Amino acid sequence: MVLTPAEYKKKFPKDDEFRQDLTKKTSEKSYIPKMMKLIDDDPERNSELRGYVHDVELPNHLMYRVDTLYNPDGYRFYEFLIEYNVKKPAEGIYYGCRGMTKDGFDHDHAVKLFQQEWKEIKERLCQVLNNIFPEKDFSERFKDTDNANTNTYWLFWISLYEDEDIKEVGLVATKIIRDIFKYYLNDRDWFKDHQLPKSEPKKIVPKTAFYNKNFEALLEEVKNKEMFKNLLLRFEEEGWIEVSPFYEKAWIFKGVEGHRLNVDFAAIMTVLIEKCGISNIKKKTGIPWASVEAVFIDSNGFAYVNLRQQARYVLDDTKDFWRKMLDNL
């Protein structure tokens, strides 16, 4: 049986209260602080985040405008902004270009013009963004708008990912978008004469760690593989390392009393791999620290970072300590 809104509210009287409370907490915890970074957390600059369209206040929106460009036709203009709706945290923060039509003009026709312009700009913009952010792929990130009301029309928008910095990515990208549109408006013929084919998605292979394949990769860089595996088993028996239950293949470095620091781990790995020998399969002569970092984590559960650098500061006494420990196994 389908409930009417009134019946639903009667059956679940707390739902709306829960929704409003959780929405408020999510916005205040995650997204509003991010938006505040755009004004350097300065409350006196709050007006720079004012939400409005055509001077109509939108109190549920935070909008940070980078710039506004005007079309030579005299009745259309483009806002380049970063926006967040405090009542819709599931949408997150997004940025892009919003086309605007002045009052008294045909907005339907303006939308068609905006759409044509976006077709002429999209691939070049994607190329530039991908070049500036080599580890990102914007070919699938441009979102089409779902409305064209109040004489506005988002040509496109891009979600700011949770792990992306709003200034280093969102603000930088929005300024690039503005610059490309500015170039376009100044020389539209150039864009028409230099059209690019549809962008192919980048072949970005996600880098993963703590899988069996990572251990196999480490083994490939060790000459005496059986010795290496047997010594790791002995390390487990001695309690120097411990298998982590949270990963497919990972050991936690536990060390021994007084020797549990990162330099101790760097020392024991140096001694261990030197004892087993380094394979020349990749024509390398040093310790394969990147492969080591993909298999071992520290005693607090954090992945090791920059072990190669830390290994430079390992004292000879520390290496000698672990060398003797290995010899006594």
C-alpha positions as CSV (number, residue, x, y, z in Angstrom):
1,M,0.0,0.0,0.0
2,V,1.3,3.4,-1.0
3,L,1.1,6.0,1.8
4,T,-0.1,9.5,1.1
5,P,2.2,12.3,2.5
6,A,-0.2,12.8,5.4
7,E,-0.3,9.1,6.2
8,Y,3.5,8.8,5.9
9,K,4.0,11.8,8.3
10,K,1.6,10.2,10.8
11,K,3.3,6.8,10.6
12,F,6.8,8.3,10.8
13,P,6.4,11.5,12.7
14,K,10.2,11.9,13.5
15,D,11.4,11.5,9.9
16,D,11.4,15.1,8.9
17,E,13.1,16.1,12.2
18,F,15.8,13.5,11.7
19,R,16.3,14.6,8.1
20,Q,16.7,18.3,9.0
21,D,19.0,17.5,12.0
22,L,21.3,15.2,10.0
23,T,21.3,17.6,7.0
24,K,22.3,20.5,9.3
25,K,25.1,18.5,11.0
26,T,26.5,17.2,7.7
27,S,26.6,20.7,6.2
28,E,28.2,22.2,9.3
29,K,30.7,19.4,9.7
30,S,31.9,18.9,6.2
31,Y,30.9,21.4,3.5
32,I,30.4,24.8,5.0
33,P,34.0,24.7,6.5
34,K,35.3,23.8,3.0
35,M,33.4,26.8,1.4
36,M,34.7,29.0,4.2
37,K,38.3,28.2,3.0
38,L,37.5,30.2,-0.1
39,I,37.3,33.4,2.0
40,D,40.2,32.3,4.3
41,D,37.7,31.6,7.2
42,D,37.2,35.3,7.6
43,P,33.6,36.0,8.8
44,E,33.9,39.6,7.7
45,R,34.0,38.3,4.1
46,N,30.8,36.2,4.4
47,S,29.1,38.4,1.8
48,E,31.4,36.8,-0.8
49,L,29.5,33.6,-0.3
50,R,26.1,35.1,-0.6
51,G,23.7,33.0,-2.7
52,Y,21.7,34.9,-5.2
53,V,20.5,34.7,-8.9
54,H,19.5,37.8,-10.7
55,D,19.5,39.6,-7.3
56,V,17.0,37.1,-6.0
57,E,18.3,35.8,-2.6
58,L,18.9,32.1,-2.3
59,P,19.5,31.7,1.5
60,N,20.1,27.9,1.3
61,H,23.0,28.4,-1.2
62,L,26.6,29.4,-0.7
63,M,28.1,30.8,-3.9
64,Y,31.6,31.9,-4.5
65,R,31.9,33.7,-7.8
66,V,35.3,33.8,-9.5
67,D,34.3,36.1,-12.4
68,T,31.5,37.1,-14.8
69,L,32.0,37.4,-18.5
70,Y,29.6,39.0,-21.0
71,N,28.7,37.8,-24.4
72,P,29.0,40.3,-27.2
73,D,25.3,39.8,-28.0
74,G,24.5,42.0,-25.0
75,Y,21.9,39.9,-23.3
76,R,23.8,36.8,-22.1
77,F,26.5,36.5,-19.5
78,Y,28.4,33.7,-17.8
79,E,29.1,33.2,-14.1
80,F,32.0,31.0,-13.0
81,L,31.4,29.9,-9.5
82,I,31.7,27.3,-6.8
83,E,28.4,26.5,-5.1
84,Y,26.9,24.5,-2.3
85,N,23.2,24.0,-1.2
86,V,23.2,23.6,2.6
87,K,19.9,21.7,2.3
88,K,21.3,19.1,0.0
89,P,24.5,17.8,1.4
90,A,24.2,14.7,-0.8
91,E,25.0,16.9,-3.8
92,G,28.2,18.1,-2.3
93,I,30.1,21.1,-3.6
94,Y,30.2,21.7,-7.3
95,Y,31.7,24.2,-9.7
96,G,31.4,25.2,-13.3
97,C,29.8,27.8,-15.6
98,R,26.2,29.1,-15.3
99,G,24.8,31.0,-18.2
100,M,22.4,33.9,-17.5
101,T,19.8,35.6,-19.7
102,K,18.8,39.2,-19.0
103,D,15.2,39.9,-18.3
104,G,13.1,40.7,-21.3
105,F,15.0,38.4,-23.7
106,D,14.1,34.9,-25.1
107,H,15.6,32.5,-22.6
108,D,14.7,29.4,-24.7
109,H,16.8,30.8,-27.5
110,A,19.6,31.7,-25.1
111,V,19.7,28.2,-23.8
112,K,20.2,26.8,-27.4
113,L,23.0,29.3,-27.9
114,F,24.6,28.2,-24.6
115,Q,24.4,24.6,-25.6
116,Q,26.0,25.2,-29.0
117,E,28.8,27.2,-27.3
118,W,29.5,24.4,-24.8
119,K,29.8,21.9,-27.7
120,E,32.5,24.1,-29.2
121,I,34.4,24.6,-26.0
122,K,34.0,21.2,-24.1
123,E,36.8,19.2,-25.7
124,R,39.4,22.0,-25.5
125,L,38.5,22.7,-21.9
126,C,38.8,19.0,-21.1
127,Q,42.2,18.8,-22.7
128,V,43.5,21.8,-20.7
129,L,42.2,20.5,-17.4
130,N,43.6,17.1,-18.0
131,N,47.0,18.6,-18.8
132,I,47.0,20.8,-15.7
133,F,45.8,17.9,-13.5
134,P,47.8,14.9,-14.9
135,E,46.4,12.5,-12.3
136,K,42.8,13.4,-13.0
137,D,40.4,12.7,-15.9
138,F,37.8,15.3,-16.6
139,S,36.4,13.5,-19.7
140,E,33.6,12.0,-17.6
141,R,33.2,14.6,-15.0
142,F,31.2,17.3,-16.8
143,K,27.6,17.0,-15.6
144,D,24.6,18.3,-17.6
145,T,22.2,20.6,-15.9
146,D,18.7,19.4,-14.9
147,N,17.0,22.8,-15.0
148,A,16.9,26.0,-16.9
149,N,14.8,28.1,-14.6
150,T,14.9,31.7,-13.4
151,N,16.6,32.7,-16.7
152,T,19.7,30.6,-15.7
153,Y,21.2,27.6,-17.4
154,W,24.2,25.7,-16.1
155,L,26.3,24.8,-19.2
156,F,27.9,22.2,-17.1
157,W,29.0,21.5,-13.5
158,I,31.7,19.4,-11.9
159,S,31.5,17.7,-8.5
160,L,34.3,18.5,-6.1
161,Y,35.5,15.1,-4.9
162,E,35.7,14.6,-1.1
163,D,39.5,14.2,-1.3
164,E,40.0,17.2,-3.4
165,D,41.1,20.5,-1.9
166,I,38.6,23.3,-2.7
167,K,41.3,25.8,-3.4
168,E,44.0,23.6,-5.1
169,V,41.4,21.9,-7.3
170,G,38.0,23.6,-7.2
171,L,39.2,27.2,-7.3
172,V,42.1,26.5,-9.8
173,A,39.8,24.6,-12.1
174,T,37.1,27.3,-12.0
175,K,39.7,30.0,-12.9
176,I,40.9,27.8,-15.8
177,I,37.3,27.4,-17.0
178,R,36.9,31.2,-16.9
179,D,40.1,31.7,-18.9
180,I,39.0,29.2,-21.6
181,F,35.6,30.9,-22.0
182,K,37.3,34.3,-22.1
183,Y,39.5,33.1,-24.9
184,Y,36.5,31.6,-26.7
185,L,34.4,34.8,-26.5
186,N,37.3,36.8,-27.9
187,D,38.1,34.5,-30.8
188,R,35.2,32.0,-31.4
189,D,36.4,31.3,-35.0
190,W,39.7,29.9,-33.6
191,F,37.7,27.3,-31.6
192,K,35.6,26.4,-34.7
193,D,38.8,26.0,-36.8
194,H,40.6,23.9,-34.2
195,Q,38.0,21.5,-33.1
196,L,39.2,18.4,-31.2
197,P,37.8,14.9,-31.4
198,K,35.9,13.7,-28.3
199,S,38.3,13.1,-25.5
200,E,39.1,9.5,-24.7
201,P,39.1,8.7,-21.0
202,K,42.6,8.6,-19.5
203,K,44.0,5.2,-18.8
204,I,44.6,6.0,-15.1
205,V,45.3,2.7,-13.3
206,P,44.5,3.1,-9.6
207,K,47.5,2.4,-7.4
208,T,46.6,-0.2,-4.7
209,A,48.7,-1.6,-1.9
210,F,48.5,-4.5,0.6
211,Y,47.3,-7.1,-1.9
212,N,48.9,-10.4,-2.8
213,K,50.1,-8.8,-6.0
214,N,52.1,-6.2,-4.1
215,F,53.9,-8.9,-2.1
216,E,54.6,-10.8,-5.4
217,A,56.0,-7.6,-6.8
218,L,58.3,-7.2,-3.8
219,L,59.4,-10.9,-4.2
220,E,60.4,-10.2,-7.8
221,E,62.9,-7.7,-6.5
222,V,64.6,-10.1,-4.1
223,K,67.1,-12.6,-5.3
224,N,66.7,-15.4,-2.7
225,K,62.9,-15.5,-2.5
226,E,62.6,-18.6,-0.3
227,M,65.0,-17.2,2.2
228,F,63.1,-14.0,2.3
229,K,59.7,-15.7,2.9
230,N,61.2,-18.0,5.5
231,L,62.8,-15.1,7.4
232,L,59.4,-13.2,7.4
233,L,57.9,-16.3,9.0
234,R,60.6,-16.2,11.6
235,F,59.9,-12.5,12.2
236,E,56.3,-13.4,12.8
237,E,57.3,-16.2,15.3
238,E,59.5,-13.7,17.1
239,G,56.8,-11.1,17.2
240,W,58.7,-8.5,15.2
241,I,56.0,-8.4,12.6
242,E,52.3,-9.4,12.7
243,V,49.8,-10.2,10.0
244,S,47.1,-7.5,9.7
245,P,43.6,-8.9,9.4
246,F,42.3,-5.9,7.5
247,Y,44.2,-6.5,4.3
248,E,44.8,-9.2,1.8
249,K,48.5,-9.1,2.3
250,A,50.1,-6.8,5.0
251,W,52.3,-7.1,8.0
252,I,52.5,-4.7,10.9
253,F,56.0,-3.9,12.2
254,K,56.0,-4.5,15.9
255,G,59.8,-4.4,16.5
256,V,61.2,-5.1,20.0
257,E,61.4,-3.1,23.1
258,G,63.2,0.2,22.4
259,H,63.4,-0.5,18.7
260,R,59.9,0.2,17.2
261,L,60.6,3.5,15.3
262,N,60.4,4.0,11.5
263,V,64.2,4.0,11.4
264,D,64.2,0.6,13.0
265,F,61.9,-0.8,10.3
266,A,64.1,0.8,7.7
267,A,67.1,-0.8,9.3
268,I,65.6,-4.3,9.5
269,M,64.4,-4.2,5.9
270,T,67.8,-3.0,4.8
271,V,69.5,-5.9,6.6
272,L,66.9,-8.4,5.5
273,I,67.0,-7.6,1.8
274,E,70.7,-7.2,1.7
275,K,71.0,-10.7,3.2
276,C,68.6,-12.2,0.6
277,G,70.1,-10.2,-2.2
278,I,68.6,-7.8,-4.6
279,S,67.3,-9.1,-8.0
280,N,68.5,-7.2,-11.0
281,I,65.3,-7.8,-12.9
282,K,64.5,-4.1,-12.8
283,K,68.2,-3.1,-13.1
284,K,68.1,-1.5,-9.7
285,T,70.7,-1.9,-7.0
286,G,69.1,-0.2,-4.0
287,I,66.4,-1.4,-1.6
288,P,63.0,-1.4,-3.4
289,W,61.4,0.9,-0.9
290,A,58.2,1.6,-2.9
291,S,57.5,-2.2,-3.0
292,V,58.2,-2.5,0.7
293,E,55.8,0.4,1.5
294,A,53.1,-1.5,-0.3
295,V,53.4,-4.5,2.0
296,F,54.2,-3.3,5.5
297,I,52.5,-0.8,7.8
298,D,53.7,0.7,11.1
299,S,52.6,-0.2,14.6
300,N,49.8,2.4,14.5
301,G,48.3,1.0,11.4
302,F,49.6,3.7,9.0
303,A,51.2,3.1,5.7
304,Y,54.9,3.9,5.6
305,V,55.8,7.0,3.5
306,N,59.2,8.1,2.2
307,L,61.1,5.1,3.7
308,R,63.9,5.8,1.2
309,Q,64.5,9.2,2.7
310,Q,64.2,7.9,6.3
311,A,66.7,5.0,5.6
312,R,69.4,7.6,5.0
313,Y,69.3,8.5,8.6
314,V,69.6,5.0,10.0
315,L,72.6,4.8,12.3
316,D,75.1,2.0,11.9
317,D,74.4,1.0,15.5
318,T,70.8,0.4,14.6
319,K,71.7,-1.7,11.6
320,D,74.2,-3.7,13.7
321,F,71.5,-4.3,16.3
322,W,69.1,-5.8,13.7
323,R,71.9,-7.6,11.9
324,K,72.7,-9.5,15.1
325,M,69.0,-10.2,15.7
326,L,68.8,-11.8,12.3
327,D,72.0,-13.8,12.8
328,N,70.6,-15.2,16.1
329,L,67.4,-16.6,14.5
